[in-house]
Amino acid sequence: MLRILLAFSVVLGLAVAGDAAAKSGVEELVVVTRGGRTVLEIELANTPAERSKGLMFRDSMPQNHGMLFDFGAPRPVAMWMKNTKLPLDMVFADTQGRVIAVRENTVPYSTETIEVDDPVKAVLELNAGTAKRVGLAVGDRLVHSIFRTQ
């Protein structure tokens, strides 16, 4: 009987852990650069409330983790770092996931706007230094289901 209870506890624990992972909203995004491919785990911010909060108030973020802000249709976008403790790299992308600008090492808590001249479909926020570490540059690609493929 004890073995059955232990087995049930293990199965229940695995089910709860799997459910928690599914609810966490973590998805895969691939960064394709001239040097190769890097797989990142991202959270998707696609509602106004999620985009408004972003990465504010977080004390840390794992190395290959980020947040992808989906704005739907391309439009002018201005980001800021108000209430954001972490320095970030911001990657601006068009509808096909092509990187049109990278803003590295943004300043925590700053209310100065961070923007680009062209309309964007999405912005990927990463820990500061990630863009340089993976060799991310204008013209590279972000691969995720929110982007159209040719």
VOBA-1610 file (N, C-alpha, C; in pm, whole numbers, padded with zeros to 5 digits, always signed):
BEGIN
Met+00083-00120+00000Met+00000+00000+00000Met+00086+00125+00000Leu+00196+00122+00077Leu+00285+00237+00084Leu+00345+00266-00053Arg+00382+00158-00128Arg+00437+00177-00263Arg+00335+00243-00354Ile+00211+00204-00345Ile+00105+00262-00427Ile+00090+00410-00394Leu+00089+00445-00265Leu+00078+00585-00225Leu+00198+00666-00272Leu+00318+00610-00262Leu+00437+00681-00310Leu+00431+00701-00461Ala+00392+00596-00534Ala+00381+00607-00679Ala+00278+00713-00717Phe+00163+00712-00648Phe+00059+00812-00675Phe+00112+00952-00646Ser+00187+00970-00538Ser+00243+01100-00503Ser+00338+01150-00610Val+00422+01059-00663Val+00516+01097-00769Val+00440+01139-00894Val+00341+01059-00934Val+00262+01091-01053Val+00187+01223-01035Leu+00128+01244-00919Leu+00057+01368-00892Leu+00154+01486-00894Gly+00272+01469-00836Gly+00373+01576-00837Gly+00416+01611-00977Leu+00436+01511-01063Leu+00473+01537-01201Leu+00362+01609-01276Ala+00238+01570-01252Ala+00124+01635-01318Ala+00114+01780-01275Val+00131+01808-01146Val+00125+01945-01097Val+00239+02028-01156Ala+00360+01972-01161Ala+00475+02043-01217Ala+00453+02072-01365Gly+00399+01974-01438Gly+00371+01996-01580Gly+00267+02103-01601Asp+00163+02104-01516Asp+00059+02204-01526Asp+00115+02343-01495Ala+00202+02353-01397Ala+00263+02482-01362Ala+00347+02533-01478Ala+00421+02443-01544Ala+00503+02485-01658Ala+00415+02534-01772Ala+00304+02466-01796Ala+00214+02508-01904Ala+00153+02644-01875Lys+00123+02670-01748Lys+00062+02798-01712Lys+00163+02911-01705Ser+00293+02879-01700Ser+00394+02982-01686Ser+00403+03068-01812Gly+00356+03018-01925Gly+00356+03097-02048Gly+00492+03108-02113Val+00585+03022-02079Val+00718+03027-02139Val+00714+02953-02273Glu+00766+03022-02376Glu+00770+02966-02511Glu+00912+02974-02565Glu+00935+02907-02676Glu+01066+02911-02740Glu+01070+03015-02850Leu+01181+03085-02860Leu+01208+03177-02970Leu+01350+03149-03014Val+01374+03148-03145Val+01508+03121-03198Val+01562+03250-03258Val+01683+03286-03219Val+01753+03400-03277Val+01849+03344-03381Val+01836+03389-03506Val+01922+03342-03613Val+02016+03455-03653Thr+02145+03435-03629Thr+02247+03535-03662Thr+02343+03476-03764Arg+02437+03557-03810Arg+02539+03508-03903Arg+02622+03397-03837Gly+02632+03399-03704Gly+02712+03302-03632Gly+02637+03174-03595Gly+02506+03169-03616Gly+02431+03049-03583Gly+02296+03079-03520Arg+02245+02981-03448Arg+02113+02989-03387Arg+02125+02982-03235Thr+02044+03064-03167Thr+02037+03060-03022Thr+01892+03044-02983Val+01863+02944-02900Val+01727+02921-02853Val+01709+02994-02721Leu+01602+03073-02712Leu+01569+03147-02591Leu+01433+03102-02540Glu+01414+03113-02411Glu+01282+03093-02352Glu+01225+03232-02329Ile+01105+03256-02381Ile+01047+03390-02370Ile+00906+03382-02312Glu+00868+03492-02254Glu+00730+03514-02214Glu+00672+03606-02320Leu+00549+03582-02358Leu+00484+03663-02460Leu+00394+03766-02394Ala+00415+03892-02428Ala+00331+04001-02377Ala+00251+04054-02496Asn+00125+04009-02507Asn+00047+04049-02624Asn-00083+04122-02590Thr-00108+04146-02462Thr-00224+04226-02425Thr-00173+04361-02375Pro-00257+04464-02380Pro-00212+04595-02328Pro-00161+04588-02184Ala-00227+04511-02100Ala-00184+04501-01959Ala-00048+04433-01948Glu-00027+04325-02024Glu+00102+04255-02021Glu+00214+04343-02075Arg+00185+04415-02184Arg+00287+04504-02242Arg+00317+04620-02148Ser+00216+04669-02078Ser+00236+04781-01986Ser+00325+04742-01869Lys+00308+04623-01816Lys+00388+04578-01702Lys+00526+04530-01746Gly+00531+04454-01854Gly+00658+04405-01905Gly+00742+04337-01799Leu+00867+04378-01788Leu+00961+04318-01692Leu+00980+04406-01568Met+00887+04496-01544Met+00897+04583-01427Met+00903+04502-01299Phe+00975+04554-01202Phe+00982+04502-01065Phe+01054+04368-01049Arg+01110+04313-01155Arg+01180+04185-01143Arg+01323+04208-01094Asp+01366+04120-01006Asp+01501+04129-00951Asp+01605+04059-01037Ser+01561+03961-01115Ser+01654+03886-01199Ser+01578+03816-01311Met+01655+03767-01409Met+01598+03692-01520Met+01705+03592-01564Pro+01669+03466-01589Pro+01768+03368-01634Pro+01840+03414-01760Gln+01960+03359-01783Gln+02045+03403-01893Gln+01978+03397-02031Asn+01923+03287-02071Asn+01862+03274-02204Asn+01711+03289-02198His+01668+03393-02132His+01526+03419-02112His+01498+03563-02157Gly+01374+03590-02194Gly+01337+03725-02233Gly+01187+03742-02238Met+01145+03859-02283Met+01003+03886-02301Met+00984+03944-02440Leu+00887+03888-02513Leu+00854+03932-02648Leu+00724+04010-02644Phe+00731+04137-02679Phe+00615+04225-02683Phe+00558+04222-02824Asp+00438+04168-02841Asp+00372+04159-02972Asp+00272+04274-02982Phe+00295+04362-03077Phe+00207+04478-03097Phe+00104+04454-03206Gly+00094+04331-03257Gly-00003+04300-03361Gly+00045+04353-03495Ala-00015+04460-03541Ala+00026+04522-03666Ala+00144+04616-03642Pro+00228+04635-03744Pro+00342+04726-03728Pro+00295+04868-03693Arg+00368+04931-03601Arg+00335+05067-03559Arg+00456+05129-03490Pro+00453+05261-03475Pro+00561+05324-03398Pro+00553+05277-03253Val+00666+05248-03195Val+00670+05197-03058Val+00775+05274-02980Ala+00738+05316-02859Ala+00832+05379-02767Ala+00829+05301-02637Met+00945+05253-02595Met+00958+05176-02471Met+01026+05265-02367Trp+01018+05225-02240Trp+01094+05292-02136Trp+01128+05192-02028Met+01205+05236-01930Met+01256+05146-01826Met+01200+05180-01687Lys+01095+05260-01683Lys+01037+05298-01554Lys+01003+05171-01475Asn+01044+05169-01348Asn+01020+05056-01257Asn+01086+04925-01302Thr+01179+04932-01395Thr+01250+04813-01441Thr+01389+04815-01379Lys+01416+04717-01295Lys+01541+04710-01220Lys+01659+04659-01302Leu+01629+04579-01405Leu+01732+04510-01482Leu+01775+04591-01603Pro+01905+04605-01630Pro+01946+04663-01758Pro+01910+04563-01868Leu+01861+04612-01979Leu+01812+04524-02085Leu+01870+04560-02220Asp+01869+04463-02312Asp+01887+04486-02454Asp+01747+04478-02514Met+01714+04573-02602Met+01584+04573-02670Met+01606+04551-02818Val+01536+04451-02872Val+01551+04412-03011Val+01419+04441-03081Phe+01420+04532-03179Phe+01301+04574-03252Phe+01293+04494-03382Ala+01175+04436-03411Ala+01160+04349-03527Ala+01036+04382-03609Asp+01043+04352-03740Asp+00929+04374-03830Asp+00838+04251-03832Thr+00741+04250-03922Thr+00641+04142-03926Thr+00699+04005-03959Gln+00816+04003-04022Gln+00879+03875-04058Gln+00985+03833-03956Gly+00999+03910-03849Gly+01098+03878-03747Gly+01237+03930-03779Arg+01248+04010-03884Arg+01378+04069-03919Arg+01411+04179-03819Val+01531+04174-03765Val+01575+04274-03667Val+01602+04406-03739Ile+01531+04511-03698Ile+01551+04643-03760Ile+01631+04737-03672Ala+01644+04704-03543Ala+01726+04785-03453Ala+01753+04708-03324Val+01866+04739-03263Val+01902+04682-03133Val+01947+04798-03044Arg+01886+04809-02928Arg+01926+04909-02829Arg+01984+04833-02711Glu+02114+04844-02692Glu+02183+04766-02589Glu+02197+04842-02458Asn+02200+04765-02349Asn+02229+04818-02216Asn+02143+04937-02176Thr+02013+04922-02185Thr+01924+05031-02145Thr+01936+05055-01995Val+01907+05176-01953Val+01931+05220-01815Val+01811+05190-01725Pro+01833+05110-01619Pro+01723+05081-01526Pro+01659+05208-01471Tyr+01528+05202-01454Tyr+01445+05309-01395Tyr+01432+05435-01483Ser+01495+05439-01597Ser+01491+05559-01681Ser+01351+05577-01743Thr+01307+05702-01749Thr+01180+05733-01817Thr+01205+05788-01958Glu+01331+05788-02000Glu+01364+05830-02136Glu+01312+05725-02234Thr+01248+05769-02343Thr+01192+05673-02438Thr+01302+05610-02524Ile+01278+05485-02557Ile+01368+05407-02642Ile+01284+05369-02763Glu+01321+05420-02878Glu+01239+05398-02997Glu+01326+05390-03121Val+01262+05354-03232Val+01329+05350-03362Val+01242+05425-03462Asp+01300+05458-03576Asp+01228+05536-03677Asp+01119+05457-03748Asp+01141+05328-03768Asp+01047+05246-03845Asp+00940+05184-03756Pro+00821+05157-03813Pro+00718+05084-03737Pro+00768+04943-03706Val+00728+04889-03592Val+00771+04755-03553Val+00651+04668-03518Lys+00668+04540-03538Lys+00568+04439-03501Lys+00590+04394-03356Ala+00719+04386-03317Ala+00750+04330-03185Ala+00882+04386-03132Val+00894+04378-02999Val+01019+04412-02931Val+01053+04295-02839Leu+01177+04248-02848Leu+01226+04142-02762Leu+01318+04205-02658Glu+01284+04186-02531Glu+01369+04235-02423Glu+01449+04120-02364Leu+01581+04142-02353Leu+01675+04042-02304Leu+01764+04104-02197Asn+01828+04022-02117Asn+01927+04074-02023Asn+02033+04152-02101Ala+02078+04264-02044Ala+02183+04342-02108Ala+02305+04255-02134Gly+02362+04269-02252Gly+02478+04191-02291Gly+02445+04069-02376Thr+02318+04030-02379Thr+02279+03911-02455Thr+02297+03934-02604Ala+02258+04050-02654Ala+02270+04078-02798Ala+02416+04063-02842Lys+02507+04119-02766Lys+02649+04107-02799Lys+02696+03963-02787Arg+02654+03894-02682Arg+02697+03756-02657Arg+02658+03662-02771Val+02537+03680-02828Val+02492+03591-02936Val+02522+03647-03074Gly+02580+03767-03080Gly+02614+03828-03209Gly+02495+03884-03283Leu+02394+03930-03211Leu+02270+03981-03272Leu+02292+04118-03334Ala+02249+04134-03460Ala+02268+04259-03533Ala+02148+04286-03623Val+02140+04408-03671Val+02036+04446-03766Val+02043+04352-03887Gly+01926+04305-03931Gly+01918+04212-04044Gly+01905+04066-04001Asp+01940+04035-03876Asp+01923+03898-03825Asp+01774+03871-03807Arg+01740+03746-03768Arg+01598+03709-03759Arg+01561+03651-03624Leu+01437+03681-03585Leu+01374+03618-03470Leu+01271+03521-03526Val+01275+03396-03482Val+01181+03295-03531Val+01086+03259-03417His+00959+03292-03439His+00852+03264-03342His+00721+03269-03419Ser+00619+03206-03365Ser+00491+03197-03436Ser+00423+03332-03461Ile+00461+03439-03391Ile+00396+03569-03417Ile+00445+03632-03546Phe+00556+03583-03600Phe+00613+03642-03722Phe+00573+03562-03845Arg+00546+03634-03955Arg+00518+03569-04084Arg+00647+03512-04139Thr+00636+03400-04207Thr+00754+03345-04274Thr+00734+03357-04423Gln+00843+03371-04493Gln+00833+03384-04639Gln+00849+03252-04706
//
